[in-house]
């Protein structure tokens, strides 16, 4: 069919049947009205379809440990899942599925390639045993039954597509050896937005290496680094992380001698990302700084490290920026030598204060319980030989002595004395499961203790 003009105000419809009679003005108006109605209906359908598409652009990526068995205290296992999206997606919501009764903490890392293609693997050597070749990035860390975290509107962690994250890896740090028949399927549900977002999220980590002295009260470990990036970043959340003897952790932006608090909280509370105290921008030349405050009743120094009897001073700052394909930024300082007052003026007096923070929950320090016989079922009652062996192995990890022992150790070395003191405290509490609570047959002579400890240290050198 086609239309042929005859004269102004009329037209003729030509079909394969020939010429039809011209339409009147009334007919034309009815036809036009009909066309308008059709257009409205079509447009309305398109709008509804588009709205449905937007709703469908939020998908869920599920990742779970495949019924893993923890075979020793402080064991670490990982599992990975492919981000199977052809175009770039954005993680906008983290929903953890885990229990503090089982897991010490559960971290989520984005990798170009996972360390292993097995269904799960041991990953006790930090990031290098989590991701394979290529870069890796922190996405989230959970502990102490913390709730889920939804990011602000328009902000997400870039994954899949042409981003530098093609896999997400869950790492579980298990506190204890599992009882026979027990398995674990902890993990995350991640909400992914397939709609392009304006801002990308990333994490900046501040912390320390070194140790906390024995019986240290209100002991501070501090860190600070200059932001040298050309991009402006906007911190919007923070997460304090310690193990057992941390009391307060705080983070700041320092600009022209002015300290602005990003966050201050106790690591004894559930560990998630809390909203920032102040929303600030960080530009090139500004500093990011963090402090951890400790109270130790331990008879030995406490090293920073991965096990539950170690400590960690990790202050995570979650920020957003308009830049794509972000990478992790870290700032770690020596706990024994780095002090804010050597580098900055106007250090805030309330950096270690609990003012404005609810009373933290009471958490028992497992090593103090072993050393002092308080708060631990094992120390108050009985310790079997297999349990004692696990504790000894744990103490060995804690002391980090594998890094310096070669041949006959220097028994005047502070690390040796720290390890020996811990071992002695455990030996003094080794008892058989007998009614009269007799001391176990394990001998407590000095030479026996030194021989056993030296054998353990030398074996650790071989194993590691």
N, C-alpha and C positions, 0 to 999 in steps of 0.2 A: 504494500500500500504506500502511496505517496500523496502529497498535498500540492495542489496547483492553485495559485491565486487567479481569480477572475476579475474582481473589482474591489475597491476599498470597502471594507465592512463585510465581505463575504469570501468564502473559499469553497473549492470543490474537492471532494475526496475522490481520488482515482484508484480503482482496484483492478484486479484481473478480470473483473466483470464489466469493466467499462466505466464511463463517467457517471457519477451519481449526482443527484440534484444538490444545488448549493444549500448550506445550512443557514438558518435564521440566527439573528443576534442572540435570541433566548437560548437556542441550542448550544451556541458557542459558549455562552456563560456557564451553562450546566456542565459542559465538557471541561472547561477550565477549573470549575469548582471540584469536579471529580479528580482531576489531576492533582490539585492541591491536597485533597484528602489523602490520596495515595502517597504523596511525598511526605506528609506528616507521619503517616503510619510507618513508612520505610525508615524515616529518620529516627522515630521513636524506637523502633526495633534495633537500629544500629547503636543508639545510645545505651539501651539495656544490654546489648551484647557486649559493648565495650566495658560496661560496669562489671559484668560477669567475668570478663577476661581479667580485669584488675584483681578481683577477688581470687581468681584461680592462680594468680602469679605468686602466691605465697605457698610454698611447699615445705614438707618436713623431711629432714635427713636424720635417720636413726642410726646410732652406733652403740653397740653393746659388747662387753667382754663375753667371749663364747664359753661360759661355764668354766672359768679359770680356777685353778686350785693354788692357793698360796702355800708353798712348801717350807717357808722359813719366815721368821719375823723380818720386817722391813724389806720384803720382796717387792720388785717392780715388774709389772707386765704391761705390754702394749698391744693394741689391736688397731687396724686401720680400715677406712672405707673410702672408696673413690667418690669424688664430687662429680657425679655424672650429669653435668649440664653443658650443653653446647655453647651457650652464651654465659657471660659472667653473671654470677649470683652474689647475694650479700646476706651474710648471717646477721639476723636482726634480733634473735631471741635464743637464749640458752636455757634449756630445761634439764637440770641434772637428775639422774635416777641412781642414788647411792645412799649408803648409811654410814655414819661415823663409827658405828660399831664394827664395821668391816674395813672401811678405807680411811687411811690417814689423810690423804688428799687425792684428788682426781683432776689431772690437767688435760687440756685440749690444745693440740698443736696443729697448725697447718703446714703441710710439707709439699714440695714439688714431687718428691718420691719418698715413700716410707722406707725405713731401715730394712724391713723384711716383708716378704710376700706371704709369709705363713699366716694362719688364722690368728695367732698371737705369738708373742716372743718376749723373752726377758729383756728389760731395757733399764739396767741399773747404772748406766754410765752417762746419764744426763742426755742432752739434746742429741749428741752424736750417736746414741743408740735408739733414738726415736725417729729421726728423719734420715734418709739416705742422701744421695747426691742432690745438690741444689740447696736452696734456702729453706729455712723453717721459721715459723712465726708463732708466738703465743696467741691463742684466741681466748682462752678462759681458764680459770683455775677455781676449783671448788674444794671446800673442807667444812667440817663441823656442822653438817646438815643445813648448810646455807640454802636459801630459796633460789628460784630461777631469776634470770636477769633479762629484761627487755630493754633494748637500746632506744634512745630517743628517736623520734620521727626523722627520717631522712639520713640516718647514719647506719653503716653496717660494715662488717669485715668482708672484704672482697675475696671471693673464692671461685673456682671453676673457670670455664671459658678460657680467655687468654691471660688470666691472672697467674701469679707465682705460687698459688696454692691449688693443687690438684687432688690432694688427699687430706683428710683429717684423721688424726691419731689420738686416741685416748690412752693416757698413761695412768695406771692405778698404783698407788703406793699403799700396800697392805700392811697393817700394823702387826698382825700376828700370823702364826702358822695355823692353817685351817684344821679343824677336827675332821676325822675320817667321814667321808660322804658329803662334805660341805663344798659347794662351788659358788662362783660369783658371776653375775651378769650385769654389773653396774655399767653405766654409760650416760649418754646424752641424747635428747631430742633437740635438733637444731631447726629453727624456722628460717627458711631461705626466701628472700625476696628476689624475684626474677626481673623486677622493674628496676631500671637504673636509678641509683641514688646519688645525691649531690656530694655527700661527704663519706670518706673512708675512715674506718676506725683502726687504731693500733695501740700497742702497749709499750710504755717506757718503764724499765725496771731499775730501781736503785737498791743497793745492798752492800754487804761487807763480806770479806774473808778474814780469817784469823780465829780468835777465840774469846770467850768470856771468862775472866778469872774466877777461881773458886770463891764462894761466899761473897760475891760482888753485889753490892746494893746500889740501886739507882745508877747503874753503869750504862754509859752511853756509847753507842757505835754510830758513826755518822758518815754520810757520803754527799757529794755534790758534783755536778758536771755542767759545763756550759753547753747551751743549745747552739749548735753551729749550722743548723739547717737554714736554707733560704725560705722554706715554707713556714708559715705561721700555724702553730698547733693550738688546740683548745682542749685542755683537760676537762673532763666532765664526770669522771668516776675514779675511785681509788680502792685498792685492796691491800690491807696489811697481812703479812704472813710470817708467823713464827711457830715454834713447836710447843715448848712447855714452860719456859721461864721468862718469856717476854711480857711486859706490862703495858707499854704504850708505844705506838708507832705514829710518826707524823711526817708530812711532806709539804714542801713549799716551792713557790716560785720566788726567786730573788732578782730584783731589778733595781739598779741604782741605789743599793743599800736598803731597799724596802722589802720586807718579807711578807708574802701573802700566802696564807694557809690554803693548801689544796685539800688536805684531809688530816684528821687526827682521830685515832680509835684504838681500842684494845684488841690484840690478836686472840684474846680468849673468847671473843664472840664468834658466832658463825662467820666463816670467811667467804664473803662474796664481794662484789664491787659496789661500794656505797657511793651515793651521789656526792660530788665535790662540795666542800664547805663554801668555797668561792669559785665562781666561774671566771677564769682569767685567760688571757691569750699569752702565748710564749713565743717571743720573737728571737731572732739571731742576737746573741750576746747576753740573753737572760740565762739564769742558772736554775736548775732543778735540784732540790736538796731533800734529804730524808734523814731521820734519826730513829733508832730503835733503843728502847730503854729496858734494862734487864734487872731482875732480882733473883740471885742464885743462892740456894741453900745447899748446893752440892759441895762435896768435899774435894772435887776435882775440877779442873778447868773444863769448859765446854767448847768444843770446836764447832765451827760452822761446817755443815755437811748435809748429806741427804737422808740420814737415818733418823728415826724418832728420838734417839738419845742425843743426836747432834742438835744444833740450833740453826735457824735461818733468819736473817734480817732481809726480807724482800718486801719492798714497798712498790706495788704496781700502780702505775698511772695510766688509765685508759683515756685516750684523747681522739679527736677527729681533725681532719684536714681535707682540703680539696684535692690533694695529690693522690695519684693512683699507684698501685703495686708497692705499698709501703713495706718496710722491713723493720725488724725489732731494733730497739735502741736500749743499751744497758749502761749503767754507771755503778761500778763496784770499787770500794776503797778498803785499805788495810785497817782493820779494827783497832790495831795497836798504835798506829802512827797518825791516822788522819783525824783532824779535829776542825770543826767549823771555825772556832775562834782564831785559828791560824790563817784563815783566808777571808773572813767576812767580819763586818761590824754589825751591830744591832741584832745579834742573835736572839731570837724570841725566848723569853723566860718561860713561856708556857708550853714549850715543845714536848716536854715529858709529863705534862699535867693531865690528870684525869677529870679536870673540871669540865662540866658539861657532858660528860660521858656517863651513862648508867653504870651501876656497880657491876663489874665483870663477873661472869660465872666462875665458880671455883673449879679449877682443873688440877688434878693430881699430877705431879712430876714423877714419872716412872723411875727415873734414876735416883732421885732423892728417896723414894720409897724403898728402893733396894739398899741404899747406903744407910738409911736411918731407920728402916723397919716400920715406916708409917704409910698407910694408905694403899698398900699393895697386899692382895690376898696371898700372893706367893711369899712375900716376906713375913707376913703375920703367921702363916700356917706352915705349909711344907713346900719344898722345891724338889721335884724329881730330878734324876740325873739327866734325862733328855731335855727338860726345861732349863736346867743349869747350863747345859752345853749351848743351847740357843742364846741364853743371856751372855755367855762368854764370847760367842761369836759377835753378838751385837756390840759388846764393849770393845771388841777388837776393831770393828768398823768405826766406832765413835772416836777412838784415839788417833786414827789415821797414821798409825805407826808404820804401816807398810811403805810410807813415803821415805823413811829415813833409816830403817833397820837394815844393816848389812853385817852379817857375821855376828860377833859378840857385841851387844849393844852397850852404850855408855849409860850405866845405871845411875849416873848423876844427872842425866838429861831430864829436863822437866817433863817431857812427854812420857818418858819411861816411868817416872814416879807417879804421874797422873794415872797411867794405865794400871800400874801395880796397886795403887790405892783402890781403884775401882774393883780390881780382881779380888783383893783381900776382903773388901766389903761383901762381895758376893759369896766368897768361900765361907765367911763367918756365918752366913745364913743358909748354907747347904745342910739340909736335914733330911733324914729318911722319913718316909710315911709310916712311922711307928707310934704306938700309943705313948711311949715314954719320951718321944721327941729327942732321941739320941742323936748326937752329931754323926754325920755320915762317915763311912770308912775313908772318904777322900782325905788324905793327909794334909795337914796345914803347916808343915815345916817350911821354913823359908826357902830352903833349897828346892823343895818339891814345887812350890809355887813358881819360883823363877824358871825352873826347868820347863814346866808346862806352858808358861807364858811365852818363853823363848821358842818352844816348838810351834806354838800357834802362830807366832809372828813370822817365823821362817817359812811355815807352810803357806801363810798368806802371801809372802813374797813370790813363791812359786806359782800359786793360783792366780795371782794378779800381775 
